[in-house]
Every structure is written in structure tokens, then in C-alpha cells.
Amino acid sequence: MPEPTIHELFDLTGRVVLVTGGTGHLGSAMSRALAEAGATVVIASRDAERAKAAAAALPGRKHAGVALDHMDPISIERGFLDAVAVAGRIDVLVNNGHEAQPADWTTVTAEQFTRQLANATGYFLLARLLRNHAVERQASASIVLLGSMYGQVASYPDAYEGVCPASPVAYHALKGGIVHMTRHLAAYWAADGVRVNCLSPGPFPTDKAPKEMVERLTTKLPMKRMGRPHELKGAIIFLASDASSFMTGQNLTIDGGWTVW
């Protein structure tokens, strides 16, 4: 068997990728990367029209958008079936959607905490649908779950004090669970030819983030700056493609060095 070239390893031509939350701050950059690498991208959003508009703006003319709310089991199954119907199949899943819960440890209610953890339930249900879809097709597949640096380390209280609520405790519990769920699913699904990895971004604030908080966060990492959405593009192509064909159950952290301290 000839050794594949670098171009061949990273090439996603002929692959179909489903991206949840593909219209958001990071999801849109990752969707563009996947399209630029040759994939057919199906963007999922709670708003079908928004998903279709985002898909239409991607490079190429073969992309699609579907309605899918990863917090709703019925919507998950319906959205996945719609994605398969419109694209013919799904080869790669990027579980990027996220319903935020801003309350920190001082005020979060039991209901809010539980609701935040339901993001992980949605990730699992959608991942299992893709695993079963791949097995039925007797095909390989790649699943990428979105974790966070905050699934690995605590936040600094002084980065938020007096500016905004602290990084939510439920978010830390959620992302830590997603990092470990990656390992568990990878162990069980490797025999099926389904790889499961996690991509954990560091600080990638939007323009709406409090300026003083961003300035404080900048002092906490070796590179002394925040991440830009395009700086996840290489990582998502690596995880989705054959370039990572011998990698499963791993957590790839793109955080400007935050977690080295």
C-alpha cells in the first residue's frame, strides 16, 4: 500500500460532515475550514433558515443546513435523519453546539445546573446516532466533541472579580465530563471503526466579552493574547481527516499555553 501524501491525508473531498452550532463564533470558522478542505458540510442550528444561510455562504455549492436542537432528543433524531436525507450520509460529526448558562456557583439553581449538563446528553445521543449510522453502512467515521480548557483546569477567580460572574461551575463540570466521555466512547467504538476525539479550545472571546475581563485573562497564559477563531481550523481538519487515523480517545487543547501552568 503506497504511503499517502500530506495532501491526501488532510483532504476531505468526498466526506460529509455534520457540524452542530455551525453558525456560531467558533462553529462558523470550523465549518469554513471543513468546506475549504473539500468536505460537504451540513450545518445544524435550532433555526433552519439560519443554518441554510450559513451553509450557502461556505466555499463550494454542495452544502446544506438543517434544524437540530441538541438539547432536545426528538429534535436530535429528526435533525440527524434530515442531514442524512439531504447529504446521503454522514462521515464526520462535530459536536459543537452549546446552550450557555451564565449563573456562577453563587447563584446557580439545581435546575440550571442540570440543564447545563444536558449539553453532554445531546452530544452523546448524536454521537451514538452517527456510530450506528456508520456501522449500518459498514463504514468508518470520525466524531469530534468540543471540550474546553475549563474541562481540565479551574478558572482564576481574580479574572472575573468585580467585572462579571465567574466562569460557571456547571460549565466546568460539563466540559470535564465531555473530555472523559470522549475516552469512554473511543474505547467502546474503536472496534467499529469509529474514532472519537475531543477538541478543547482555550480563550476565544467574542467582541461582546467584557474588555477588562479579556485583559485580565490575557495575563494568564504564556502567549499573552486571546485566540482567534481561525486558529482552530487546522485542528478540526486534523481530527476530521485521515491525518489523525491512528488517534482516538484523545483531547487536543488549543489554548495559547493556558494549561501549561
Secondary structure as UniProt FT lines:
FT   HELIX           6..10
FT   TURN            13..14
FT   STRAND          16..20
FT   TURN            21..23
FT   TURN            25..26
FT   HELIX           27..36
FT   TURN            37..38
FT   STRAND          40..45
FT   HELIX           48..56
FT   STRAND          64..67
FT   TURN            70..71
FT   HELIX           73..87
FT   STRAND          92..95
FT   TURN            105..107
FT   HELIX           110..137
FT   STRAND          141..146
FT   HELIX           149..151
FT   HELIX           157..159
FT   TURN            160..163
FT   HELIX           169..189
FT   HELIX           190..192
FT   STRAND          194..201
FT   TURN            207..208
FT   HELIX           211..218
FT   TURN            219..220
FT   TURN            222..223
FT   HELIX           229..232
FT   HELIX           233..240
FT   HELIX           242..244
FT   TURN            245..246
FT   STRAND          251..254
FT   TURN            256..257
FT   HELIX           258..260
//
